[in-house]
Amino acid sequence: MIESQRHSYHLVDPSPWPISGSLGALATTVGGVMYMHPFQGGATLLSLGLIFLLYTMFVWWRDVLRESTLEGHHTKVVQLGPRYGSIPFIVSEVMFLFAFFRASSHSSLAPTVEIGGIWPPKGIGVLDPREIPFLNTPILLSSGAAVTWAHHAILAGKEKRAVYALVATVSLALVFTGFQGMEYYQAPFTISDSIYGSTFFLATGFHGFHVIIGTLFLIICGIRQYLGHLTKEHHVGFEAAAWYWHFVDVVRLFPFVSIYWWGGI
């Protein structure tokens, strides 16, 4: 007897990945604490936990892609869930990075006596915001224009043009990351050099980490677009990546203003 489904929702099959992800996160946390203190076996447990987490992420997302493409379970109603879930996630990331920018702005507007009562602190050689920082900002903003180009190409059903646009986006992202690595290598201060060094490397470093995550996200979208997974009716994965990338673009303006310009001039 064939069962008929009279609703547009997706009842997910039982999966082992939530419990395996939880165990991987537990092993990573405990192993990280043991490694930093340092306890014997901490590094091994940390490595195993990270490997377990990465494996869980891979197979879980693989199953989601199979459900959406091969099995066709992701109806328009089901697609609302990932869309609504992406928005608060991005907002939480904005709040996370805003805390570092706020710390830098506060320290620059009201420098304490411990750092000489001046900003930048006495003895800190700062980076010139008109060099690599200024160059990197339009590079990243241009990648946002390229990902918008890819989005419009998908909506127009032009698969090859969407692939070209994603290649351009990823290329600009890699250039940005390379310049930021060069900037870190040439920086005349370290993360341990007062509040200036710690806020600079935490804010720009976490932003750079988000750029790397977004780049990987877009590479996967490019592969899926090449394989024909994304259509003008069904491209929620790409939309999430595009929203995330626009968040990375906009957030770039905050460290550029609050750290490079306020801190460097």
MODELLER restraints for C-alpha pairs under 7 A, 6 or more apart:
rsr = mdl.restraints
at = mdl.atoms
rsr.add(forms.Gaussian(group=physical.xy_distance, feature=features.Distance(at['CA:8:A'], at['CA:75:A']), mean=6.32, stdev=0.5))
rsr.add(forms.Gaussian(group=physical.xy_distance, feature=features.Distance(at['CA:8:A'], at['CA:77:A']), mean=6.48, stdev=0.5))
rsr.add(forms.Gaussian(group=physical.xy_distance, feature=features.Distance(at['CA:9:A'], at['CA:77:A']), mean=6.59, stdev=0.5))
rsr.add(forms.Gaussian(group=physical.xy_distance, feature=features.Distance(at['CA:9:A'], at['CA:78:A']), mean=5.87, stdev=0.5))
rsr.add(forms.Gaussian(group=physical.xy_distance, feature=features.Distance(at['CA:10:A'], at['CA:73:A']), mean=5.92, stdev=0.5))
rsr.add(forms.Gaussian(group=physical.xy_distance, feature=features.Distance(at['CA:10:A'], at['CA:78:A']), mean=6.63, stdev=0.5))
rsr.add(forms.Gaussian(group=physical.xy_distance, feature=features.Distance(at['CA:17:A'], at['CA:56:A']), mean=6.07, stdev=0.5))
rsr.add(forms.Gaussian(group=physical.xy_distance, feature=features.Distance(at['CA:17:A'], at['CA:60:A']), mean=6.23, stdev=0.5))
rsr.add(forms.Gaussian(group=physical.xy_distance, feature=features.Distance(at['CA:20:A'], at['CA:56:A']), mean=6.71, stdev=0.5))
rsr.add(forms.Gaussian(group=physical.xy_distance, feature=features.Distance(at['CA:21:A'], at['CA:53:A']), mean=5.77, stdev=0.5))
rsr.add(forms.Gaussian(group=physical.xy_distance, feature=features.Distance(at['CA:21:A'], at['CA:56:A']), mean=5.85, stdev=0.5))
rsr.add(forms.Gaussian(group=physical.xy_distance, feature=features.Distance(at['CA:24:A'], at['CA:49:A']), mean=4.67, stdev=0.5))
rsr.add(forms.Gaussian(group=physical.xy_distance, feature=features.Distance(at['CA:24:A'], at['CA:50:A']), mean=6.76, stdev=0.5))
rsr.add(forms.Gaussian(group=physical.xy_distance, feature=features.Distance(at['CA:24:A'], at['CA:52:A']), mean=5.24, stdev=0.5))
rsr.add(forms.Gaussian(group=physical.xy_distance, feature=features.Distance(at['CA:24:A'], at['CA:53:A']), mean=5.01, stdev=0.5))
rsr.add(forms.Gaussian(group=physical.xy_distance, feature=features.Distance(at['CA:25:A'], at['CA:49:A']), mean=6.48, stdev=0.5))
rsr.add(forms.Gaussian(group=physical.xy_distance, feature=features.Distance(at['CA:25:A'], at['CA:53:A']), mean=6.60, stdev=0.5))
rsr.add(forms.Gaussian(group=physical.xy_distance, feature=features.Distance(at['CA:27:A'], at['CA:45:A']), mean=6.22, stdev=0.5))
rsr.add(forms.Gaussian(group=physical.xy_distance, feature=features.Distance(at['CA:27:A'], at['CA:46:A']), mean=6.42, stdev=0.5))
rsr.add(forms.Gaussian(group=physical.xy_distance, feature=features.Distance(at['CA:27:A'], at['CA:49:A']), mean=4.72, stdev=0.5))
rsr.add(forms.Gaussian(group=physical.xy_distance, feature=features.Distance(at['CA:28:A'], at['CA:45:A']), mean=6.86, stdev=0.5))
rsr.add(forms.Gaussian(group=physical.xy_distance, feature=features.Distance(at['CA:28:A'], at['CA:46:A']), mean=4.76, stdev=0.5))
rsr.add(forms.Gaussian(group=physical.xy_distance, feature=features.Distance(at['CA:28:A'], at['CA:49:A']), mean=4.35, stdev=0.5))
rsr.add(forms.Gaussian(group=physical.xy_distance, feature=features.Distance(at['CA:28:A'], at['CA:50:A']), mean=5.87, stdev=0.5))
rsr.add(forms.Gaussian(group=physical.xy_distance, feature=features.Distance(at['CA:31:A'], at['CA:42:A']), mean=4.67, stdev=0.5))
rsr.add(forms.Gaussian(group=physical.xy_distance, feature=features.Distance(at['CA:31:A'], at['CA:43:A']), mean=6.37, stdev=0.5))
rsr.add(forms.Gaussian(group=physical.xy_distance, feature=features.Distance(at['CA:31:A'], at['CA:45:A']), mean=4.73, stdev=0.5))
rsr.add(forms.Gaussian(group=physical.xy_distance, feature=features.Distance(at['CA:31:A'], at['CA:46:A']), mean=4.09, stdev=0.5))
rsr.add(forms.Gaussian(group=physical.xy_distance, feature=features.Distance(at['CA:32:A'], at['CA:42:A']), mean=6.59, stdev=0.5))
rsr.add(forms.Gaussian(group=physical.xy_distance, feature=features.Distance(at['CA:32:A'], at['CA:46:A']), mean=5.47, stdev=0.5))
rsr.add(forms.Gaussian(group=physical.xy_distance, feature=features.Distance(at['CA:34:A'], at['CA:42:A']), mean=4.52, stdev=0.5))
rsr.add(forms.Gaussian(group=physical.xy_distance, feature=features.Distance(at['CA:35:A'], at['CA:42:A']), mean=4.23, stdev=0.5))
rsr.add(forms.Gaussian(group=physical.xy_distance, feature=features.Distance(at['CA:35:A'], at['CA:43:A']), mean=5.27, stdev=0.5))
rsr.add(forms.Gaussian(group=physical.xy_distance, feature=features.Distance(at['CA:67:A'], at['CA:73:A']), mean=5.57, stdev=0.5))
rsr.add(forms.Gaussian(group=physical.xy_distance, feature=features.Distance(at['CA:67:A'], at['CA:74:A']), mean=6.98, stdev=0.5))
rsr.add(forms.Gaussian(group=physical.xy_distance, feature=features.Distance(at['CA:68:A'], at['CA:74:A']), mean=4.96, stdev=0.5))
rsr.add(forms.Gaussian(group=physical.xy_distance, feature=features.Distance(at['CA:69:A'], at['CA:229:A']), mean=6.55, stdev=0.5))
rsr.add(forms.Gaussian(group=physical.xy_distance, feature=features.Distance(at['CA:79:A'], at['CA:236:A']), mean=6.68, stdev=0.5))
rsr.add(forms.Gaussian(group=physical.xy_distance, feature=features.Distance(at['CA:86:A'], at['CA:240:A']), mean=6.36, stdev=0.5))
rsr.add(forms.Gaussian(group=physical.xy_distance, feature=features.Distance(at['CA:90:A'], at['CA:244:A']), mean=6.68, stdev=0.5))
rsr.add(forms.Gaussian(group=physical.xy_distance, feature=features.Distance(at['CA:97:A'], at['CA:203:A']), mean=6.58, stdev=0.5))
rsr.add(forms.Gaussian(group=physical.xy_distance, feature=features.Distance(at['CA:100:A'], at['CA:199:A']), mean=6.21, stdev=0.5))
rsr.add(forms.Gaussian(group=physical.xy_distance, feature=features.Distance(at['CA:100:A'], at['CA:203:A']), mean=5.47, stdev=0.5))
rsr.add(forms.Gaussian(group=physical.xy_distance, feature=features.Distance(at['CA:101:A'], at['CA:203:A']), mean=6.57, stdev=0.5))
rsr.add(forms.Gaussian(group=physical.xy_distance, feature=features.Distance(at['CA:101:A'], at['CA:254:A']), mean=6.82, stdev=0.5))
rsr.add(forms.Gaussian(group=physical.xy_distance, feature=features.Distance(at['CA:101:A'], at['CA:255:A']), mean=6.42, stdev=0.5))
rsr.add(forms.Gaussian(group=physical.xy_distance, feature=features.Distance(at['CA:101:A'], at['CA:258:A']), mean=6.40, stdev=0.5))
rsr.add(forms.Gaussian(group=physical.xy_distance, feature=features.Distance(at['CA:104:A'], at['CA:199:A']), mean=5.80, stdev=0.5))
rsr.add(forms.Gaussian(group=physical.xy_distance, feature=features.Distance(at['CA:104:A'], at['CA:258:A']), mean=6.81, stdev=0.5))
rsr.add(forms.Gaussian(group=physical.xy_distance, feature=features.Distance(at['CA:104:A'], at['CA:259:A']), mean=6.55, stdev=0.5))
rsr.add(forms.Gaussian(group=physical.xy_distance, feature=features.Distance(at['CA:105:A'], at['CA:258:A']), mean=5.90, stdev=0.5))
rsr.add(forms.Gaussian(group=physical.xy_distance, feature=features.Distance(at['CA:108:A'], at['CA:119:A']), mean=5.46, stdev=0.5))
rsr.add(forms.Gaussian(group=physical.xy_distance, feature=features.Distance(at['CA:108:A'], at['CA:263:A']), mean=6.77, stdev=0.5))
rsr.add(forms.Gaussian(group=physical.xy_distance, feature=features.Distance(at['CA:111:A'], at['CA:117:A']), mean=4.95, stdev=0.5))
rsr.add(forms.Gaussian(group=physical.xy_distance, feature=features.Distance(at['CA:111:A'], at['CA:118:A']), mean=5.61, stdev=0.5))
rsr.add(forms.Gaussian(group=physical.xy_distance, feature=features.Distance(at['CA:111:A'], at['CA:119:A']), mean=6.19, stdev=0.5))
rsr.add(forms.Gaussian(group=physical.xy_distance, feature=features.Distance(at['CA:115:A'], at['CA:121:A']), mean=5.18, stdev=0.5))
rsr.add(forms.Gaussian(group=physical.xy_distance, feature=features.Distance(at['CA:115:A'], at['CA:122:A']), mean=6.58, stdev=0.5))
rsr.add(forms.Gaussian(group=physical.xy_distance, feature=features.Distance(at['CA:116:A'], at['CA:122:A']), mean=6.09, stdev=0.5))
rsr.add(forms.Gaussian(group=physical.xy_distance, feature=features.Distance(at['CA:119:A'], at['CA:263:A']), mean=6.83, stdev=0.5))
rsr.add(forms.Gaussian(group=physical.xy_distance, feature=features.Distance(at['CA:120:A'], at['CA:196:A']), mean=6.91, stdev=0.5))
rsr.add(forms.Gaussian(group=physical.xy_distance, feature=features.Distance(at['CA:120:A'], at['CA:263:A']), mean=5.90, stdev=0.5))
rsr.add(forms.Gaussian(group=physical.xy_distance, feature=features.Distance(at['CA:124:A'], at['CA:189:A']), mean=6.72, stdev=0.5))
rsr.add(forms.Gaussian(group=physical.xy_distance, feature=features.Distance(at['CA:125:A'], at['CA:188:A']), mean=5.89, stdev=0.5))
rsr.add(forms.Gaussian(group=physical.xy_distance, feature=features.Distance(at['CA:125:A'], at['CA:189:A']), mean=6.82, stdev=0.5))
rsr.add(forms.Gaussian(group=physical.xy_distance, feature=features.Distance(at['CA:126:A'], at['CA:264:A']), mean=5.68, stdev=0.5))
rsr.add(forms.Gaussian(group=physical.xy_distance, feature=features.Distance(at['CA:127:A'], at['CA:187:A']), mean=6.79, stdev=0.5))
rsr.add(forms.Gaussian(group=physical.xy_distance, feature=features.Distance(at['CA:127:A'], at['CA:264:A']), mean=6.41, stdev=0.5))
rsr.add(forms.Gaussian(group=physical.xy_distance, feature=features.Distance(at['CA:128:A'], at['CA:264:A']), mean=6.39, stdev=0.5))
rsr.add(forms.Gaussian(group=physical.xy_distance, feature=features.Distance(at['CA:129:A'], at['CA:260:A']), mean=5.25, stdev=0.5))
rsr.add(forms.Gaussian(group=physical.xy_distance, feature=features.Distance(at['CA:129:A'], at['CA:261:A']), mean=5.95, stdev=0.5))
rsr.add(forms.Gaussian(group=physical.xy_distance, feature=features.Distance(at['CA:129:A'], at['CA:264:A']), mean=6.57, stdev=0.5))
rsr.add(forms.Gaussian(group=physical.xy_distance, feature=features.Distance(at['CA:132:A'], at['CA:179:A']), mean=6.91, stdev=0.5))
rsr.add(forms.Gaussian(group=physical.xy_distance, feature=features.Distance(at['CA:132:A'], at['CA:183:A']), mean=6.91, stdev=0.5))
rsr.add(forms.Gaussian(group=physical.xy_distance, feature=features.Distance(at['CA:133:A'], at['CA:256:A']), mean=6.88, stdev=0.5))
rsr.add(forms.Gaussian(group=physical.xy_distance, feature=features.Distance(at['CA:136:A'], at['CA:176:A']), mean=5.74, stdev=0.5))
rsr.add(forms.Gaussian(group=physical.xy_distance, feature=features.Distance(at['CA:137:A'], at['CA:252:A']), mean=6.95, stdev=0.5))
rsr.add(forms.Gaussian(group=physical.xy_distance, feature=features.Distance(at['CA:139:A'], at['CA:172:A']), mean=6.28, stdev=0.5))
rsr.add(forms.Gaussian(group=physical.xy_distance, feature=features.Distance(at['CA:139:A'], at['CA:176:A']), mean=6.54, stdev=0.5))
rsr.add(forms.Gaussian(group=physical.xy_distance, feature=features.Distance(at['CA:140:A'], at['CA:172:A']), mean=6.71, stdev=0.5))
rsr.add(forms.Gaussian(group=physical.xy_distance, feature=features.Distance(at['CA:140:A'], at['CA:173:A']), mean=6.49, stdev=0.5))
rsr.add(forms.Gaussian(group=physical.xy_distance, feature=features.Distance(at['CA:140:A'], at['CA:176:A']), mean=6.49, stdev=0.5))
rsr.add(forms.Gaussian(group=physical.xy_distance, feature=features.Distance(at['CA:140:A'], at['CA:249:A']), mean=6.14, stdev=0.5))
rsr.add(forms.Gaussian(group=physical.xy_distance, feature=features.Distance(at['CA:141:A'], at['CA:249:A']), mean=5.63, stdev=0.5))
rsr.add(forms.Gaussian(group=physical.xy_distance, feature=features.Distance(at['CA:143:A'], at['CA:169:A']), mean=4.70, stdev=0.5))
rsr.add(forms.Gaussian(group=physical.xy_distance, feature=features.Distance(at['CA:143:A'], at['CA:172:A']), mean=5.74, stdev=0.5))
rsr.add(forms.Gaussian(group=physical.xy_distance, feature=features.Distance(at['CA:143:A'], at['CA:173:A']), mean=6.74, stdev=0.5))
rsr.add(forms.Gaussian(group=physical.xy_distance, feature=features.Distance(at['CA:144:A'], at['CA:245:A']), mean=6.72, stdev=0.5))
rsr.add(forms.Gaussian(group=physical.xy_distance, feature=features.Distance(at['CA:144:A'], at['CA:246:A']), mean=5.95, stdev=0.5))
rsr.add(forms.Gaussian(group=physical.xy_distance, feature=features.Distance(at['CA:144:A'], at['CA:249:A']), mean=6.49, stdev=0.5))
rsr.add(forms.Gaussian(group=physical.xy_distance, feature=features.Distance(at['CA:146:A'], at['CA:165:A']), mean=5.60, stdev=0.5))
rsr.add(forms.Gaussian(group=physical.xy_distance, feature=features.Distance(at['CA:146:A'], at['CA:168:A']), mean=6.50, stdev=0.5))
rsr.add(forms.Gaussian(group=physical.xy_distance, feature=features.Distance(at['CA:146:A'], at['CA:169:A']), mean=5.38, stdev=0.5))
rsr.add(forms.Gaussian(group=physical.xy_distance, feature=features.Distance(at['CA:147:A'], at['CA:165:A']), mean=6.41, stdev=0.5))
rsr.add(forms.Gaussian(group=physical.xy_distance, feature=features.Distance(at['CA:147:A'], at['CA:166:A']), mean=6.20, stdev=0.5))
rsr.add(forms.Gaussian(group=physical.xy_distance, feature=features.Distance(at['CA:147:A'], at['CA:169:A']), mean=5.90, stdev=0.5))
rsr.add(forms.Gaussian(group=physical.xy_distance, feature=features.Distance(at['CA:147:A'], at['CA:242:A']), mean=6.42, stdev=0.5))
rsr.add(forms.Gaussian(group=physical.xy_distance, feature=features.Distance(at['CA:149:A'], at['CA:165:A']), mean=6.18, stdev=0.5))
rsr.add(forms.Gaussian(group=physical.xy_distance, feature=features.Distance(at['CA:150:A'], at['CA:162:A']), mean=4.39, stdev=0.5))
rsr.add(forms.Gaussian(group=physical.xy_distance, feature=features.Distance(at['CA:150:A'], at['CA:165:A']), mean=4.94, stdev=0.5))
rsr.add(forms.Gaussian(group=physical.xy_distance, feature=features.Distance(at['CA:150:A'], at['CA:166:A']), mean=6.06, stdev=0.5))
rsr.add(forms.Gaussian(group=physical.xy_distance, feature=features.Distance(at['CA:153:A'], at['CA:159:A']), mean=6.88, stdev=0.5))
rsr.add(forms.Gaussian(group=physical.xy_distance, feature=features.Distance(at['CA:153:A'], at['CA:161:A']), mean=6.09, stdev=0.5))
rsr.add(forms.Gaussian(group=physical.xy_distance, feature=features.Distance(at['CA:153:A'], at['CA:162:A']), mean=5.07, stdev=0.5))
rsr.add(forms.Gaussian(group=physical.xy_distance, feature=features.Distance(at['CA:154:A'], at['CA:162:A']), mean=5.89, stdev=0.5))
rsr.add(forms.Gaussian(group=physical.xy_distance, feature=features.Distance(at['CA:154:A'], at['CA:231:A']), mean=6.41, stdev=0.5))
rsr.add(forms.Gaussian(group=physical.xy_distance, feature=features.Distance(at['CA:154:A'], at['CA:232:A']), mean=5.48, stdev=0.5))
rsr.add(forms.Gaussian(group=physical.xy_distance, feature=features.Distance(at['CA:155:A'], at['CA:232:A']), mean=4.47, stdev=0.5))
rsr.add(forms.Gaussian(group=physical.xy_distance, feature=features.Distance(at['CA:156:A'], at['CA:232:A']), mean=6.87, stdev=0.5))
rsr.add(forms.Gaussian(group=physical.xy_distance, feature=features.Distance(at['CA:157:A'], at['CA:231:A']), mean=6.87, stdev=0.5))
rsr.add(forms.Gaussian(group=physical.xy_distance, feature=features.Distance(at['CA:157:A'], at['CA:232:A']), mean=6.02, stdev=0.5))
rsr.add(forms.Gaussian(group=physical.xy_distance, feature=features.Distance(at['CA:159:A'], at['CA:225:A']), mean=6.91, stdev=0.5))
rsr.add(forms.Gaussian(group=physical.xy_distance, feature=features.Distance(at['CA:163:A'], at['CA:222:A']), mean=5.87, stdev=0.5))
rsr.add(forms.Gaussian(group=physical.xy_distance, feature=features.Distance(at['CA:163:A'], at['CA:225:A']), mean=6.45, stdev=0.5))
rsr.add(forms.Gaussian(group=physical.xy_distance, feature=features.Distance(at['CA:163:A'], at['CA:226:A']), mean=6.49, stdev=0.5))
rsr.add(forms.Gaussian(group=physical.xy_distance, feature=features.Distance(at['CA:166:A'], at['CA:218:A']), mean=6.95, stdev=0.5))
rsr.add(forms.Gaussian(group=physical.xy_distance, feature=features.Distance(at['CA:166:A'], at['CA:222:A']), mean=5.89, stdev=0.5))
rsr.add(forms.Gaussian(group=physical.xy_distance, feature=features.Distance(at['CA:170:A'], at['CA:215:A']), mean=5.98, stdev=0.5))
rsr.add(forms.Gaussian(group=physical.xy_distance, feature=features.Distance(at['CA:170:A'], at['CA:218:A']), mean=6.88, stdev=0.5))
rsr.add(forms.Gaussian(group=physical.xy_distance, feature=features.Distance(at['CA:170:A'], at['CA:219:A']), mean=6.91, stdev=0.5))
rsr.add(forms.Gaussian(group=physical.xy_distance, feature=features.Distance(at['CA:173:A'], at['CA:215:A']), mean=6.50, stdev=0.5))
rsr.add(forms.Gaussian(group=physical.xy_distance, feature=features.Distance(at['CA:177:A'], at['CA:208:A']), mean=6.92, stdev=0.5))
rsr.add(forms.Gaussian(group=physical.xy_distance, feature=features.Distance(at['CA:189:A'], at['CA:197:A']), mean=6.51, stdev=0.5))
rsr.add(forms.Gaussian(group=physical.xy_distance, feature=features.Distance(at['CA:190:A'], at['CA:197:A']), mean=5.61, stdev=0.5))
rsr.add(forms.Gaussian(group=physical.xy_distance, feature=features.Distance(at['CA:191:A'], at['CA:197:A']), mean=4.38, stdev=0.5))
rsr.add(forms.Gaussian(group=physical.xy_distance, feature=features.Distance(at['CA:191:A'], at['CA:198:A']), mean=4.53, stdev=0.5))
rsr.add(forms.Gaussian(group=physical.xy_distance, feature=features.Distance(at['CA:191:A'], at['CA:201:A']), mean=5.93, stdev=0.5))
rsr.add(forms.Gaussian(group=physical.xy_distance, feature=features.Distance(at['CA:192:A'], at['CA:198:A']), mean=6.17, stdev=0.5))
rsr.add(forms.Gaussian(group=physical.xy_distance, feature=features.Distance(at['CA:200:A'], at['CA:259:A']), mean=6.55, stdev=0.5))
rsr.add(forms.Gaussian(group=physical.xy_distance, feature=features.Distance(at['CA:203:A'], at['CA:255:A']), mean=6.80, stdev=0.5))
rsr.add(forms.Gaussian(group=physical.xy_distance, feature=features.Distance(at['CA:204:A'], at['CA:255:A']), mean=6.57, stdev=0.5))
rsr.add(forms.Gaussian(group=physical.xy_distance, feature=features.Distance(at['CA:210:A'], at['CA:248:A']), mean=6.84, stdev=0.5))
rsr.add(forms.Gaussian(group=physical.xy_distance, feature=features.Distance(at['CA:211:A'], at['CA:248:A']), mean=6.48, stdev=0.5))
rsr.add(forms.Gaussian(group=physical.xy_distance, feature=features.Distance(at['CA:214:A'], at['CA:241:A']), mean=6.82, stdev=0.5))
rsr.add(forms.Gaussian(group=physical.xy_distance, feature=features.Distance(at['CA:214:A'], at['CA:244:A']), mean=6.74, stdev=0.5))
rsr.add(forms.Gaussian(group=physical.xy_distance, feature=features.Distance(at['CA:214:A'], at['CA:245:A']), mean=6.01, stdev=0.5))
rsr.add(forms.Gaussian(group=physical.xy_distance, feature=features.Distance(at['CA:217:A'], at['CA:241:A']), mean=6.03, stdev=0.5))
rsr.add(forms.Gaussian(group=physical.xy_distance, feature=features.Distance(at['CA:218:A'], at['CA:241:A']), mean=6.23, stdev=0.5))
rsr.add(forms.Gaussian(group=physical.xy_distance, feature=features.Distance(at['CA:221:A'], at['CA:238:A']), mean=5.90, stdev=0.5))
rsr.add(forms.Gaussian(group=physical.xy_distance, feature=features.Distance(at['CA:224:A'], at['CA:230:A']), mean=6.58, stdev=0.5))
